[in-house]
Amino acid sequence: MRLTPEQIVQFERDGYLFFPGLFSPEETRRLTDAVPDLYARREAYNVREKGSDAVRTNFAAHLYSEPFARLARHPRMVQPVEDLFGEKLYMHQFKINGKMAFEGDVWQWHQDYGTWRNDDLMPTERAMNVAIFLDDVNPFNGPLMFIPGSHRKGVVDAKHDLTTTSYPLWTVDHALIAQLVERAGGKQGGIVSPQGPAGSMILFHSCLVHASSSNLSPWNRVSVYLSLCAVSNHIRRFKRPEYIAHRVFDPIECLPDDCLLKDYPVELPWKNGMPGSALVTSLEPIDRHEVAA
């Protein structure tokens, strides 16, 4: 799937693109059916909500689950980002965010690149998220909120919040959020919230400021996020475990467009368990030539 010139202009202006219902119900079901088994596992890659057994985030499912390994190579997810960067991509991060009914906690206002720069030493913001809804998203189940055009501000100051939720995040000060919202239109469009059916896809810039509220509704809001990074922009530090920030920088080769409906063979390097090396971390910058391809 390739972007049109008009879509590229829109992305550069707003910092995101929304594709309602891009994946069919059958394609989406193949993914949704695989989630309960993944969430049930007592593994480090399942981060649970603070004070709850509900999964907040499942990491790296593309390394041990066939449906998600295929999604990680889906042309509808990968090719639009290739169009924007003009370069091959590698998988920096892969996560299935839960936002479960009644229990899904907030995601504070943040830029994804703020975390990637501060924790992983990613050189520039040539990385972004592509997300697919596995549930219908409505105003009540904690939808994403974006500040349109906030990516044009570049990297903003952030503080490392280690206490609000179960997952540390580099968050943006409320005073700056108010300024960005006012600049984007205030009550007339300063915050937008893309909503739609399961199978919808969002692509958004790594400097786009975004958040989501808690889910107080009886409806789950499970979404899959592919964080795709230009190969030349790979991270320079392994401060976080490998299941969070990946360390193999090989370019992604896409499968055919029907890969969620057909059982194309995929490699599952962690099928028999996550290696112990995935938990080893270091504060020292790495040399590209020391990284295994």
C-alpha positions in Angstrom: 0.0 0.0 0.0 1.5 3.3 -1.1 0.6 6.8 0.0 -0.7 9.4 -2.5 1.0 12.8 -2.8 -2.1 14.3 -1.1 -1.7 11.9 1.9 1.9 12.8 2.3 1.1 16.5 2.4 -1.7 15.8 5.0 0.8 13.8 7.1 3.4 16.5 7.0 0.7 19.0 8.1 -1.1 17.0 10.8 1.4 14.4 11.9 -0.9 11.5 11.4 -3.1 9.6 8.9 -6.2 7.6 9.7 -7.5 4.7 7.6 -10.9 3.5 8.9 -11.7 -0.1 8.3 -8.5 -0.8 6.3 -8.4 -4.4 7.4 -11.3 -6.7 6.9 -13.2 -8.4 9.8 -11.7 -11.7 8.9 -8.2 -10.3 8.9 -8.8 -8.6 12.2 -10.3 -11.8 13.8 -7.1 -13.8 13.0 -5.2 -11.3 15.2 -7.9 -10.9 17.9 -8.2 -14.7 18.4 -4.5 -14.9 19.2 -4.5 -12.3 22.0 -6.0 -14.2 25.0 -3.3 -16.8 24.9 -0.6 -14.2 24.7 -2.1 -12.2 27.6 -2.4 -15.3 29.8 1.3 -15.9 29.8 3.3 -15.1 32.9 6.3 -13.6 31.1 8.3 -10.5 31.5 7.0 -9.3 28.1 3.5 -8.9 29.6 3.4 -5.7 31.5 0.3 -5.6 33.7 -1.6 -2.6 35.0 -0.7 -1.1 38.3 -2.6 -3.0 41.0 -4.4 -5.2 38.5 -3.9 -8.4 36.6 -5.0 -6.8 33.4 -2.3 -6.6 30.7 -1.3 -3.1 29.8 1.1 -4.0 27.1 2.4 -7.2 25.5 5.7 -6.8 23.9 7.4 -8.6 20.9 4.6 -10.9 19.9 6.0 -10.9 16.3 8.8 -13.1 17.6 6.7 -15.9 19.0 3.2 -15.6 17.5 2.5 -16.5 13.8 -0.4 -14.1 13.2 1.6 -11.2 14.6 4.8 -12.2 12.8 2.8 -11.9 9.6 1.3 -8.5 10.6 4.9 -7.3 11.3 5.6 -7.8 7.6 2.3 -6.6 6.2 2.6 -4.2 3.3 -0.3 -2.1 4.5 1.6 -1.4 7.7 5.1 -1.1 6.4 5.0 0.5 2.9 3.4 3.8 3.9 6.3 4.4 6.3 8.8 3.5 3.7 7.2 6.1 1.5 7.6 8.8 4.1 11.2 8.0 4.9 12.4 6.8 1.5 14.3 4.0 3.2 14.0 0.4 4.4 12.8 -0.1 8.0 13.5 -2.3 10.9 11.2 -3.2 13.9 12.2 -1.0 16.8 9.2 -2.1 19.0 6.2 -4.3 18.7 3.4 -4.1 21.3 -0.2 -5.1 21.8 -1.7 -2.5 24.1 -4.6 -3.8 26.2 -6.6 -0.8 27.5 -9.0 -3.4 29.0 -12.6 -2.7 30.0 -12.8 -1.0 33.4 -9.1 -1.5 34.1 -7.1 0.1 31.3 -5.1 2.9 32.8 -4.1 6.3 31.3 -1.2 6.9 28.9 0.1 10.3 29.9 0.8 13.1 27.3 4.1 12.2 25.6 6.1 11.9 22.4 7.3 8.5 21.5 10.6 9.8 20.2 11.2 11.4 23.6 11.5 7.9 25.1 13.3 6.4 22.2 15.9 9.2 22.3 16.4 9.3 26.1 16.4 5.6 26.7 17.6 4.0 23.5 19.8 6.8 22.0 17.9 6.8 18.7 19.7 9.5 16.7 16.8 11.3 15.1 13.0 11.1 14.9 13.1 9.0 11.7 10.8 6.4 13.3 7.0 6.3 13.8 4.1 4.2 15.0 1.6 2.3 12.8 -1.4 1.0 14.8 -4.3 -1.3 14.0 -7.5 -1.4 16.1 -8.4 -4.9 17.2 -11.6 -3.6 18.8 -14.1 -0.9 17.8 -12.8 2.5 19.2 -15.4 4.9 20.6 -15.4 8.0 22.8 -15.8 5.9 26.0 -13.1 3.2 25.9 -10.0 5.4 26.2 -9.3 6.4 22.6 -6.0 8.0 21.5 -5.9 11.7 21.6 -3.6 13.7 19.3 -2.6 17.4 19.2 -2.5 18.0 15.4 0.7 19.5 14.0 2.5 19.2 17.4 5.2 17.1 15.6 6.4 20.3 13.9 7.5 21.6 17.3 10.2 18.9 17.3 11.4 17.2 20.4 10.1 19.0 23.5 11.2 18.8 27.1 10.0 15.8 29.0 10.2 14.3 32.5 10.7 10.6 33.3 7.5 9.6 35.1 8.2 6.4 37.0 5.2 6.3 39.3 1.9 7.2 37.6 1.4 3.9 35.9 3.1 0.5 35.7 5.2 1.6 32.7 7.8 4.4 32.8 7.2 7.1 30.3 8.9 10.4 29.3 5.9 12.8 29.7 5.2 16.4 28.7 4.5 19.2 31.1 0.8 20.2 31.3 1.6 23.9 30.7 3.3 23.0 27.4 0.3 20.7 26.5 -2.0 23.7 27.0 0.1 25.8 24.7 0.3 23.2 22.0 -3.5 22.6 22.1 -4.2 26.3 21.8 -1.8 26.7 18.9 -3.5 23.7 17.2 -7.0 25.4 17.4 -8.0 25.2 21.1 -11.6 23.9 21.4 -11.9 23.9 17.6 -9.7 21.0 16.8 -6.7 21.4 19.2 -7.2 17.8 20.2 -8.5 15.1 17.9 -9.4 11.5 18.6 -9.6 9.1 15.6 -12.3 6.5 16.2 -13.7 3.8 14.1 -14.3 0.0 13.7 -11.9 -2.8 14.4 -9.5 -3.1 11.5 -8.8 0.6 11.3 -5.2 1.8 11.0 -3.4 4.9 12.3 0.0 6.1 11.3 1.6 8.9 13.4 4.8 10.8 13.7 7.1 10.0 16.6 7.1 13.6 17.7 3.3 13.9 17.6 2.1 14.6 21.2 -0.5 12.1 22.2 -2.2 10.5 25.2 -5.3 8.4 26.2 -7.5 8.4 29.2 -8.4 5.4 31.3 -11.1 3.0 30.0 -14.1 3.1 32.3 -16.4 1.5 29.8 -17.4 -2.2 29.5 -15.6 -2.4 26.1 -11.9 -3.4 25.6 -9.7 -1.2 23.3 -6.9 -3.5 22.2 -4.6 -2.1 19.6 -1.3 -3.3 18.0 1.5 -0.9 17.5 4.4 -1.4 15.1 7.2 1.1 15.9 9.1 1.2 12.6 12.5 2.9 12.3 14.7 3.8 9.4 17.6 1.2 9.3 20.2 4.0 9.2 18.6 5.5 12.4 19.0 2.4 14.6 19.3 2.8 18.3 22.8 3.2 19.9 22.1 1.9 23.4 20.6 -1.3 24.9 19.4 0.3 28.2 16.1 -1.5 27.9 15.4 -5.2 27.5 15.4 -6.6 24.0 11.7 -7.5 24.2 11.0 -3.7 24.6 13.6 -2.2 22.2 14.8 -4.6 19.6 18.4 -5.1 18.6 18.3 -6.7 15.2 18.4 -4.0 12.5 17.7 -6.1 9.4 15.3 -4.4 7.0 11.8 -5.7 7.0 10.8 -7.7 3.8 7.0 -7.5 3.3 4.8 -10.6 2.7 2.0 -10.5 0.2 -1.1 -8.4 1.0 -3.2 -11.5 1.9 -0.7 -12.7 4.5 -3.2 -12.5 7.4 -5.5 -14.9 5.6 -2.9 -17.4 4.3 -0.4 -19.3 6.3 2.8 -18.0 4.8 5.9 -19.3 6.6 7.5 -16.9 9.1 10.4 -17.2 11.5 9.6 -17.3 15.2 13.0 -17.0 17.0 11.3 -16.9 20.5 8.7 -19.6 19.8 10.3 -21.9 22.5 10.9 -19.1 24.9 12.6 -15.7 25.2 16.4 -16.0 25.5 18.1 -14.9 28.6 20.1 -12.4 26.5 16.9 -10.4 25.9 17.0 -9.3 29.5 20.6 -8.2 29.5 21.0 -4.4 29.4 23.7 -1.8 29.4 24.1 1.9 29.7 27.1 2.0 27.4 26.6 3.1 23.7 27.0 0.3 21.2 29.1 0.0 18.1 27.0 -0.8 15.0 29.6 -3.4 14.0 29.2 -5.3 17.3 25.5 -5.9 16.7 24.5 -9.3 15.3 22.6 -9.1 12.0 
